[in-house]
Amino acid sequence: EELAELLARQLDAARDRSDAPRIVALSLRLGLLHRNDRRAEAIAVYRAALGWAPADRGVLLALLMTYTPDDDPGDRADAMERLLALETGHAQTPEQTERVARWLETFAKTGQAGF
């Protein structure tokens, strides 16, 4: 808990300085710390980081890894589409988005990539 509080204070200071790289780094650490026991908080941390760095691959991946099949499908699809657009440089077809959704569901359930 002390580490989480320290990271949150450092994150606030980075926001005050508009230090996007530091915000991303601290958000990834804080989100990871919360991912298992306070998942909703981890998701909020990652989403806030995307406000500062909307095309950060690491934050998008962390967010997708934190989502479960029970989370809002629209939120999950949005994150997937953003990551796919970033990876390929253009928007994806619905079929490509669905393929990634199935992969993420398999990963969330088993911890293994379902290729």
C-alpha positions in Angstrom: 0.0 0.0 0.0 2.9 2.4 0.8 4.4 1.8 -2.7 1.0 2.5 -4.3 0.7 5.8 -2.4 4.3 6.8 -3.3 3.7 6.0 -7.0 0.4 8.0 -6.9 2.2 11.0 -5.5 4.9 10.8 -8.1 2.3 10.4 -10.8 0.5 13.6 -9.5 3.9 15.5 -9.6 4.5 14.2 -13.2 1.1 15.4 -14.2 1.8 18.8 -12.7 4.9 19.0 -14.8 3.1 17.7 -17.9 5.9 15.1 -18.1 4.2 12.5 -20.4 7.0 10.0 -20.5 7.1 9.9 -16.7 3.3 9.7 -16.5 3.4 6.7 -18.7 6.2 5.0 -16.8 4.5 5.6 -13.4 1.1 4.6 -14.7 2.4 1.3 -15.9 4.0 0.6 -12.5 0.9 1.7 -10.6 -1.5 -0.1 -12.8 0.5 -3.3 -12.6 0.5 -3.0 -8.8 -3.3 -2.8 -8.8 -4.1 -5.2 -11.6 -4.9 -8.2 -9.5 -6.6 -6.8 -6.4 -7.9 -3.4 -7.6 -8.5 -4.0 -11.3 -10.9 -1.0 -11.7 -8.3 1.3 -10.3 -5.7 -0.1 -12.7 -8.0 0.5 -15.6 -8.6 4.0 -14.5 -4.8 4.6 -14.2 -4.2 3.3 -17.7 -7.1 5.3 -19.2 -5.8 8.5 -17.6 -2.3 7.8 -19.0 -3.8 7.5 -22.4 -5.0 11.0 -22.0 -1.4 12.1 -21.9 0.0 9.6 -24.4 -2.9 8.3 -26.5 -0.7 6.3 -28.8 1.5 4.6 -26.2 1.7 0.9 -27.1 2.7 -0.2 -23.6 -0.3 1.5 -21.9 -2.7 0.1 -24.5 -1.3 -3.4 -24.0 -1.5 -3.1 -20.3 -5.1 -1.9 -20.5 -6.0 -4.8 -22.8 -4.3 -7.3 -20.5 -6.3 -5.9 -17.5 -9.7 -6.1 -19.2 -11.7 -9.2 -18.7 -14.5 -10.6 -20.8 -16.9 -9.1 -18.3 -15.8 -5.5 -19.0 -17.6 -3.3 -21.4 -17.1 -4.7 -24.9 -17.1 -1.2 -26.4 -14.2 -0.2 -24.2 -12.2 -3.3 -25.0 -12.9 -2.9 -28.7 -11.8 0.8 -28.6 -8.5 -0.1 -27.0 -8.0 -3.0 -29.5 -8.7 -0.7 -32.5 -6.3 1.9 -31.2 -3.6 -0.6 -30.7 -4.2 -2.2 -34.1 -4.2 1.2 -35.8 -0.9 2.0 -34.1 0.7 -1.3 -35.0 -0.4 -1.2 -38.7 -0.8 2.5 -39.3 -4.4 2.3 -40.3 -7.9 1.4 -39.1 -8.8 -2.2 -39.0 -11.8 -4.1 -40.5 -14.4 -5.5 -38.1 -13.1 -8.9 -38.9 -9.6 -8.1 -37.8 -11.0 -6.5 -34.6 -13.0 -9.6 -33.9 -10.0 -11.8 -34.4 -8.1 -9.7 -31.8 -11.0 -9.8 -29.5 -11.0 -13.7 -29.6 -7.3 -13.7 -29.0 -7.7 -11.4 -26.0 -10.5 -13.6 -24.5 -8.3 -16.7 -24.9 -5.4 -14.9 -23.3 -7.5 -13.6 -20.4 -8.9 -17.1 -19.7 -5.8 -19.1 -20.1 -2.8 -16.8 -19.9 -1.6 -18.2 -23.3 -1.8 -16.7 -26.7 -4.4 -18.5 -28.8 -2.6 -18.5 -32.2 
